[in-house]
Amino acid sequence: MNDGKPTDRKPKWWSRPASTPLPAPHQPVAYEAADPAAGEGDFTLAAPAAPQATGTAPEAAPVTAQDPSVPAGPPQAADTTDIGVTGNAAADAAETAELPVTPSVPQQARPLHEPDEYRTPPYGGPGPWAPAPPVQHPAATPAHGVPAPPHQPHAPAPQAVPQQQTQPLPHGPAPHAPAPQAAPRQTPAQWVQYDPWTSHGAPLSAVAEPPAKPRRRRGLALAGVLAFALVTGVLGGVIGSYVERNGGLTTIELPQAGSGDTARAPESVAGIAASALPSVVTIHVSGGGSSGTGTGFVLDTRGHILTNNHVVDAASSAGDISVTYSSGETASAKLIGKDTGYDLAVVQVTGVSNLKPLPLGNSDDVRVGDPVVAIGAPFDLQNTVTSGIISAKERPITAGGEKGDGSDVSYVDALQTDAPINPGNSGGPLVDSQARVIGINSAIRAADSGTGGEGGQAGSIGLGFAIPINQGKRVAEELINTGKATHPVIGVSLDMQFSGDGARVGEKGKDGSASITPGGPAAKAGIRPGDVITKVDGQRVHNGEELIVKIRAHRPGDKLELTVVRAGKEQTKTLTLGSSQGT
């Protein structure tokens, strides 16, 4: 039955309200009585009166409050609600017409469901009637920095609202509606920027933007940074220049390794030197208008010292010989014996204790390439140590000859070494890796004159020669025991002018005597004048000096096998070496 109420289905409580603009805040709204036919107690929200011709308010479209639960749509028949008012409804409406009311705000009612524990503040309490927050649209900025106008949503076209549309009132006494007034013209809805900590509904344009910082401060800051960089750069350059010129701002302390173990392996050069130096002495000789310096080494605890003959030759008749040990202690010495042909001599010191003899090795066991150490006093620089290797063995050399008569010439079947030997090293020991003497340093090859010996002051060129210790030991024993040394001989006179290969036996002797000693070793072996000896024990000899060297390398009584060329034919002769007294 249609009794004046809408016949369509009532909206559900979960229906969302339509997007209908609300009247401006604090605008008075008047209620007027509905059509008496609608029934008593029915009221509708009256439209505001039109502005007078003389008024200043602009003309506004009539706005009627609407139930938020009813979606916007075409106008329908007025809906009245019984609110339980007794008496004449028209009279009551007239009495309360002047009371101002707030636009359609429903009273607080108990929600139809429990509070939503997932609600999001600050949108209000639970319930479907909480209005949704307006959508925020960030302000767009077009090109060239021109601010864009705020985004305007597409609002639906306004619809005509009937003058007599009624607004359902909440339960309770009817409010006194104020007199109808002219409603101001409503402005279009503006998008607002939502801020939960400020009042809602503030327009986006009302939000104050932070003022732009003045560019002058930025320029001043940049200038300050540049000035600081300039000052620090200049200061750094000044400090760097000062440090470079003066070596720093503080005292320099260089890193250094701490004290460690000073022990060395016995077979090292340092170990060999430490073992041999206490037995090596420096010899100073003066006499006969000349003086010299050389080296020697201790043979026994009785003070015998072995050295070269040419070192002490100046003191052979009358002269002074002094010996200085590696510790710096000095003592006087006397000549015990010397031999010109072997270039060896023995001196002895007395009144010296704690002598350390230097052990002797075996020169026959030496091999080419063995490491050696030479110790001496080159140019009077005592305790000088040099090292090298054995460069060759059985190298025949002759030294001396300064007197011109051949009385000072020595013949040595020497050990060759590249250990640096200089004037002053003569008579010093050449030791092996076990600090044992294997040779006596005697001669060097001089680069200036190309002659052997130490007559010049030329330095070492890596060609040093030492008397083998096996020969030196035999000669030293003879000099200590008898004062003289014996030489092995074969009993022939050689033709030293022969230019061919080998050693030729002369036709006559030096003073016109026979060139072959009657009854001597060569005569017994069948050697004749004019024979050319080319080999000794299979080793070739190229001249008479080399033959003497090879013979002197043996002891008297040793047997030798000589290869002889006679009338173009080779013959082999075996003989036993004889003995002669040396000088």
Secondary structure, DSSP 8 states (H G I E B T S, - for coil): --SSS--S----TT----------TT----EEE--GGG-TT-EEE---B---TT--S----------TTS---S------------S-HHHHHHHTTT----TT-------SS---TT--TTS-SSSTTS------------GGG-----------------TT------SSS--------B---------B---TTS-TT-BGGGS-------HHHHHHHHHHHHHHHHHHHHHHHHHHHHHHHHT-SS---------------TTSHHHHHHHHGGGEEEEEEEETTEEEEEEEEE-STT-EEEE-HHHHGGGSSS-EEEEEETTS-EEEEEEEEEETTTTEEEEEE-S--S-----B--GGG--TT-EEEEEE-GGG-TTEEEEEEEEEEEEEEEE--TTSSSTT-EEEEEEEE-S---TT-TT-EEE-TTS-EEEEEEEE--TTT---SSSS-----S-EEEEEHHHHHHHHHHHHHHS--EEEE-SB-B-TT--SSSEEB-SB-TTSSBSB-TTSHHHHHT--TT-EEEEETTEE--SHHHHHHHHHTS-TT-EEEEEEEETTEEEEEEEE-EEEE--
